[in-house]
Amino acid sequence: MANINLKAREIEVKIVYYGPGRGGKTTNLEYIFKTFRKQVTGEMVSTRTEGDRTLFFDFLPMGLGKVKGYDIRVQLYTVPGQVKYASTRKMVLKDVDGVIFVADSIKARRMKNMESLKDLHLNLKDYGISILKIPLVLQFNKRDLAEEGIPLLSVSQMELDMNRQLKVPSVAASAITGDGVGPTLKACLKLTLQSLKTQMGW
């Protein structure tokens, strides 16, 4: 549940980028940090684990306006994708309000995507959260690699693999070029705020 500061009249929501290792979660956050610099408060904090990183920073989304007179502050997090960091991933999901699942479009990574999505489902379940109820957006990342002749999964195949039951918004993207990065975050913020208003009875 979002953190509501009555005194400062701020609502703080936490959005976590989840997905397989080296799928582009960190690249998403780095692109947002660099491109929307004016909306970032403070610095990006990086907790380095062997071979992977957990990143987070505060983000003030423009154009969302106020909700019932409250300003919205967003904390963006990534989780390390490698299997051996299971406990870190679970810990970062604590008190999450919305999730962006960054799937790797490279054909050889198909099973890694499915395993990571299952991992997300189980970790959320341990916190008493249904993957079908949480604000969730799928990002099909690395679409730009098709130009380099790297075999990619088709968007329709990825929809079939991951979104048949979930039926959540999905965005084809390239975190390296920034294509689709903003729309992914915007879609997740929209769902998160809708969910928040429902929870608060607004």
C-alpha positions in Angstrom: 0.0 0.0 0.0 1.2 3.5 -0.9 2.8 5.6 1.8 0.7 8.6 2.6 2.3 11.6 4.3 -0.6 13.7 5.7 1.7 16.5 6.9 3.5 17.0 3.6 0.4 16.0 1.6 2.3 13.5 -0.4 1.6 10.0 -1.6 4.6 7.9 -2.2 4.2 4.9 -4.5 6.8 2.2 -5.2 7.2 0.8 -8.7 9.5 -2.2 -9.2 11.1 -3.2 -12.5 11.2 -7.0 -12.5 12.5 -9.6 -15.0 15.3 -11.9 -16.0 19.0 -11.0 -15.6 20.4 -8.7 -18.3 16.9 -8.1 -19.8 17.2 -4.3 -19.6 15.7 -3.3 -16.2 18.7 -1.2 -15.3 18.9 0.3 -18.8 15.3 1.4 -18.4 16.0 3.1 -15.1 19.2 4.8 -16.4 17.3 6.1 -19.5 14.5 7.6 -17.2 17.1 9.1 -14.9 19.0 10.7 -17.7 16.0 11.8 -19.9 13.6 13.0 -17.2 16.3 14.6 -15.0 14.1 17.5 -14.0 11.6 15.1 -12.4 14.2 13.2 -10.5 14.8 14.2 -6.9 18.2 13.2 -5.5 20.6 10.7 -6.9 20.3 7.2 -8.3 21.4 4.8 -5.6 23.0 1.6 -6.8 23.5 -1.4 -4.5 25.9 -3.6 -6.4 25.7 -7.4 -5.9 28.1 -9.7 -7.6 27.3 -9.6 -11.3 24.1 -7.5 -10.9 22.7 -4.4 -9.3 19.7 -3.1 -7.5 19.0 0.5 -8.4 16.5 3.0 -7.0 15.7 6.7 -7.1 12.8 9.0 -6.4 10.9 10.3 -9.4 8.3 13.1 -9.5 6.0 12.4 -12.5 4.8 15.6 -14.2 1.4 15.8 -15.6 -0.2 13.5 -13.2 -1.5 16.4 -11.2 -2.6 16.1 -7.6 -4.8 13.3 -6.2 -7.2 14.7 -3.7 -4.8 17.6 -3.1 -1.8 15.2 -2.6 1.4 15.3 -4.7 2.5 12.0 -6.1 6.1 10.9 -5.5 7.3 7.7 -7.1 10.1 5.5 -6.1 11.5 3.4 -9.0 13.4 0.2 -8.2 15.1 -2.5 -10.2 15.8 -6.0 -8.9 18.8 -8.2 -9.7 17.5 -10.8 -12.2 19.9 -13.7 -11.5 18.5 -16.7 -9.8 21.0 -16.5 -6.9 19.6 -13.2 -5.8 16.1 -14.6 -5.1 16.0 -13.2 -1.5 17.0 -9.6 -2.7 14.3 -9.7 -5.4 11.7 -10.7 -2.8 12.8 -8.0 -0.4 12.6 -5.3 -3.0 9.0 -6.3 -3.8 8.0 -5.5 -0.2 5.3 -2.8 -0.2 5.3 -2.6 -4.0 2.4 -0.7 -5.6 3.1 -1.4 -9.3 5.3 -3.7 -11.3 6.9 -3.3 -14.7 8.0 -6.7 -16.0 10.9 -6.3 -18.5 11.0 -9.3 -20.8 13.9 -10.1 -23.1 12.9 -10.4 -26.8 15.9 -12.5 -27.7 14.7 -16.0 -28.7 17.2 -17.8 -26.6 15.9 -16.0 -23.5 12.3 -17.3 -23.8 12.5 -19.7 -20.9 14.2 -17.2 -18.7 11.3 -14.8 -19.2 8.8 -17.5 -18.2 10.8 -18.5 -15.2 11.1 -14.9 -14.0 7.4 -14.2 -14.4 6.7 -17.3 -12.4 9.2 -16.1 -9.8 7.3 -12.7 -9.6 4.0 -14.5 -9.2 5.4 -16.6 -6.3 7.1 -13.7 -4.5 4.0 -11.5 -4.7 1.9 -14.5 -3.4 4.2 -14.7 -0.4 3.2 -11.1 0.4 -0.5 -11.9 -0.1 -0.7 -10.1 -3.4 -2.2 -11.6 -6.5 -0.3 -11.1 -9.8 -3.8 -10.7 -11.4 -4.7 -7.8 -9.1 -1.5 -5.7 -8.9 -0.9 -2.9 -11.4 1.3 -4.6 -13.9 2.7 -3.7 -17.3 4.8 -6.0 -19.6 7.6 -4.5 -21.6 9.0 -6.6 -24.5 12.5 -5.1 -24.6 15.4 -5.2 -27.1 13.1 -4.9 -30.2 16.0 -2.9 -31.8 18.2 -6.0 -32.0 16.2 -7.3 -35.0 18.2 -4.8 -37.1 21.4 -6.6 -36.1 20.1 -9.9 -37.3 19.6 -11.4 -33.8 16.7 -13.9 -33.7 13.9 -12.3 -31.7 10.6 -13.7 -30.4 7.7 -12.1 -32.2 5.5 -9.8 -30.1 2.5 -12.2 -30.7 4.6 -15.1 -29.3 5.6 -13.1 -26.2 1.9 -12.1 -25.7 1.0 -15.8 -25.9 3.8 -16.8 -23.5 3.2 -14.2 -20.9 0.0 -12.3 -21.3 -2.6 -14.9 -22.2 -3.9 -15.1 -18.6 -2.7 -11.7 -17.3 -4.3 -9.6 -20.0 -2.3 -6.5 -18.9 -0.9 -3.6 -21.0 2.2 -4.5 -23.0 4.7 -2.3 -24.7 7.3 -3.2 -27.4 10.5 -1.3 -26.5 14.2 -0.7 -26.7 15.6 0.6 -23.4 18.9 1.3 -25.2 17.3 3.8 -27.6 14.6 4.8 -25.2 11.8 3.7 -27.5 8.8 2.6 -25.4 10.5 3.4 -22.0 8.3 6.4 -21.2 5.0 4.8 -22.4 5.8 1.7 -20.2 6.2 3.8 -17.1 3.2 6.0 -18.0 1.0 2.9 -18.4 2.1 1.5 -15.0 1.7 4.9 -13.2 -1.9 5.2 -14.6 -2.8 1.7 -13.4 -1.1 2.3 -10.0 -3.0 5.5 -9.4 -6.3 3.9 -10.4 -5.6 1.1 -7.9 -4.7 3.6 -5.2 -7.9 5.6 -5.7 -9.9 2.3 -5.4 -8.1 1.3 -2.2 -8.6 4.8 -0.7 -12.3 4.9 -1.8 -11.6 8.1 -3.8 
